[in-house]
Amino acid sequence: MTKNLPPMHPGEVLREEFLIPLGMSAGKLAKACGLPRTRIERLVNEQTGITADTALRLGRALKTTADFWMNLQNRCDIRVAAREIGPELKKIKPVIEEDEAA
């Protein structure tokens, strides 16, 4: 049986893959990024999403890329939206033919 798990929030990735292994607090990361502590705290508590500004700063501080963080956020947003409007999406018929899409 397949479980319908919620989409992974980028804050979960930040918390589980970076902060915990590094033994770093949200406050320390925020200071390194030049951000308010509350922005990182809300992010790791999955209360807010990643902005382009935050993605750039996290990329620099954590030696990743801004694209990494933005892609996590986009993937999460799309999955949340798909869950919310799934039945409506199934009703939409394509308006162009397949060979026109290429």
N, C-alpha and C positions, 0 to 999 in steps of 0.2 A: 504494500500500500504506500502510495506517495504522499508525503506530508507537504502541505502548502505553507512553507515557511515564509515569514516576512522577508522582503528584500533587505540585503545587507546595507546598512547605513554607513557612509564614509566615516562617521564618528566612531563606529565600532572598529573599523580598520585602524584608525588612528590610535585608539585606546589599546586594542589587543596586539597589534603588530608593531607599535612604536613605543607608546608611553610605558606600558607594563614591562616589556623586555629591556627598555633603557633605564627603568627605575626612575622615570621622570614624571614630575607633577604637571598638571595642566598649566599651573601658574608659571613654572620654569620655562615651559615651551612658549607660552604667551610672551614672556619677557624676551626670549631669544628672537621671537618673530616681530616684536614691536607691536603687539596686540593687547587689548584688554584681556585680563584673565578670564572674565566672564564669557568672552567669545569662544575660547577654547573649551571651557567647562560646558557650555551649552552644546557645543559640537560633540564632545565625547559622551555627553548624556543623551545624544540623539534628539535634541530639542530644536536644533537648527541645522541648516545645510551649509555646504561649502560655497563660498563666493569666489569669484575670480581673484580678488585681492588676497583672500585667505589661502587659496590654492598656490598662488605665487610664493607667498611667505613660507608655507609649509614645505613646498618643493625645495626652496633654498635651504631652510633649516634642517630638513631631514634627508637631503641629498636624493630627492626624487624629482619629479617634474610636476609642473602645474597641471599638465594634461592627465597625469595619473589621478590626481584628486578630483579634477573636473569630470573625468570619465566615471569614477565611482559615483559621483553625485548624479550625473546624467542617467546612469544605469538604474540607480535607486528611484529617481523621479519617474522614469518611464515605467518601471515595474509597478510602482504605486498607482500611477494613472491607469495602467492597463487593468489592474484589479478593480479600480473604481468604475471604469466605463466599458469593461469587457463585453457585456451583453449588447451595448450600443455599437461597439466596433464590429461585431458579427453581422449587424444589419447593413453595414456600409458596403455598397457594391463599387468595384473599380470603375472609374470613368474613362480610362484609356485602355487600349489593347496592349497585350504583352510586348509586341514588337515596337510599339511607340515608346515604351518605358526605357528602352535601351538607348 
